[in-house]
Amino acid sequence: MTLIFIYVLIYILVLVGITVVSSRHETDSDYINSAKNLSTNESTWTTFASLLTGYNFVIGVTFAYLYGFWYLMAFVGAGLAFVVFYFIYKSKFESLQRDHDLLSIGDYFGVEYGVLSRNLVNSILLVGLLLFLILQLFVNTGLFASLLNLEKIPALLITVGAVSTYLWFGGFKVSVKTDIFQGILMLPIVITVFVLPFHFSTDNIASAFDPSQFWFAVGLALLQFLSLLGQAESFQRVFAVRNAKALKNGLLWSFGLLVLVAGSIAYLGINFKFSGVVSDPSVLFTEGVLGVLPAWLASLLTISLIAAFMGTIDSSAFAFGVLMSRIRNNKKISVGSIRIFMLFGIVVSAIGSLYLFSFLSSVFALISLVSVVGASLLVSVIFKPITIEINAFLITGTIVFILGLVFKYITDNPLTSLVPTVTALVVLVVMMVFRRM
């Protein structure tokens, strides 16, 4: 326990140092993300750290244990999303980026389809960001309290206080700089592959490819693909790059890091599955992985978990502040408004995290909602709908999502999470057919 506290103290001190150094001589443009000057190195680490969440560690090991190699289909979806990011940016966004000061995917819809479309997208993303922050704070607080032997409320206050402080002073610039540090801290998970006993064999590998789980895997890949395309944090980083070359290289390197770390997480889950010694897969990471590692490595992985959570909490909180500011003022947003709305989002999410009752169902609900935005981006590029059609797509997807929560047909099966998107697509196609008749 003493070793964990030492690591945590060092981690916090480094965050303080990064915040102080990065925020000195910072302009409003740097804070808001209007400079559009992320290098390949910055793009790599900030994309990696903002996408690999803390519950990817926790749920990833559990999903790999339950679903074997099919869990890796999620990375097929992520890879496809990265390819689409680049080609849409190259063909469409690069020319709009600086002329219109795009800060989010909602800004793109505003340019293409008008204020109503922008506000619809931003409203969906705001709800998604709040739910995402609640999930992050819920899991992070529980782990923080358990691993550091703290009460839940003090653990939550420490997390909220740390994130709020360095975002208040540094904004997007500090978020990127801390992402580099926090991304590096996630890499020790790879070491566990070489430390734990090896249980793979030619006899048991086939059992990790259960044919009955194929459609689950397809749904997981589709959800990962669409949700990444709809994430507000993703496009903040896409719109912040220096040029298309920096984006391409940043996406390639970040995907490599994602595969390395998430692949190690998947390996751990499958390896424990083959060991036959786990009774409760829901606590596999905390009680299984951390419980059997040497103290120094378990303590280091604890910091990796905390870094993974902090790296996504800060990017989501900042994105929430920007989107709220954009809805409030279409023409120009200020540092002050971002700070106020950012703190508002963090406080509301912190309170919500205390009352979260179903973690896994909330995860799939979040992905289902954000996927509607990701799919709307795809249909806008592929089908080129008119304004009323894209608005109908967004409204239909949102209504079906709400009905799914009320009537509980959106469950922890990935295919059910695609129902709002598929329904919205059917409505769009029908409208387009009637328009062209």
Sequence and secondary structure as in RCSB ss.txt:
>XXXX:A:sequence
MTLIFIYVLIYILVLVGITVVSSRHETDSDYINSAKNLSTNESTWTTFASLLTGYNFVIGVTFAYLYGFWYLMAF
VGAGLAFVVFYFIYKSKFESLQRDHDLLSIGDYFGVEYGVLSRNLVNSILLVGLLLFLILQLFVNTGLFASLLNL
EKIPALLITVGAVSTYLWFGGFKVSVKTDIFQGILMLPIVITVFVLPFHFSTDNIASAFDPSQFWFAVGLALLQF
LSLLGQAESFQRVFAVRNAKALKNGLLWSFGLLVLVAGSIAYLGINFKFSGVVSDPSVLFTEGVLGVLPAWLASL
LTISLIAAFMGTIDSSAFAFGVLMSRIRNNKKISVGSIRIFMLFGIVVSAIGSLYLFSFLSSVFALISLVSVVGA
SLLVSVIFKPITIEINAFLITGTIVFILGLVFKYITDNPLTSLVPTVTALVVLVVMMVFRRM
>XXXX:A:secstr
 HHHHHHHHHHHHHHHHHHHHHHTT  HHHHHT S  B HHHHHHHHHHHHS HHHHHHHHHHHHHHGGGGGHHH
HHHHHHHHHHHHHIIIIIHHHHTTTT  SHHHHHHHHH HHHHHHHHHHHHHHHHHHHHHHHHHHHHHHHHHTT 
 HHHHHHHHHHHHHHHHHHHHHHHHHHHHHHHHHHTGGGGGHHHHS     TTTGGGG  GGGHHHHHHHHHHHH
HHHHH HHHHHHHTTBSSHHHHHHHHHHHHHHHHHHHHHHHHHHHHHHHHT  S GGGIIIIIIHHHS HHHHHH
HHHHHHHHHHHHHHHHHHHHHHHHHHHH SS   HHHHHHHHHHHHHHHHHHHTT   HHHHHHHHHHHHHHHHH
HHHHHHHT   HHHHHHHHHHHHHHHHHHHHHT   SSHHHHTHHHHHHHHHHHHHHHHHH 
